[in-house]
Amino acid sequence: MKFTIYHNPRCSKSRCALNWLYDHQHEVDVIDYLASPLTVNDLKSLAAQLNQAPSQWIRKEEEAYKTHIQGKSVTDEELFQLMCEFPKLIQRPIVVWNGQAIVARPVELLIDAVNNAD
């Protein structure tokens, strides 16, 4: 099975998920989304694969959230734009395989999803 991980190398949860994928000999494409920001279309595709609105996988503790989103009425389209502008808003890690995705936080969510997909 081939996986794509939207990864932040500074995040321990992201490193944990990546290490689990490598430890289980999965083929992995690693996308450092802070170094290579995602487009609105990329984010819309992730939302479809996650089967979640962007508000469900946005990091609420980030300063950009508190400044631009908290307490405001923001559309999904505006959230996608803000996530492009401030990629730290994207929850991590997001792992994609076989047309589905999961926010692998904690890594046990990824393990369960992969084991149940076999």
C-alpha positions, 0 to 999 in steps of 0.5 A: 500500500502506498501512503502520502503523509502531509508532514511537519518534521518539527511535530512529534505526532507527525514524526511518530506517524511517519516512523510507524509507516516506515517501520511497517515498510509502507511506501511513503510520499512525504509532503512537508506542507510548510516548505511546499504550501498546499493550494486551495484545490489540494485542501479541497481534495483533502477535505473530500478524502477526510470526509470532513469540513475544514473547520474539523481539521484546523488547529485552533491553538495557532495564533492565526486561528485566534487572529483570523477565525476565532469568534468570526463567521468564516466560510469553508472557502475562506478557511481554505484560503487562510490554511493556504496563507497560514499552513500551520493552521492545518492539523497534522499529520494527515495521511492519505491512502486508497482515496481516503485520509485520516488525521493521524493524531494520535498514531493509533488512529492511523494504525486502526484505520490501516489494520481495518483496511486490510 
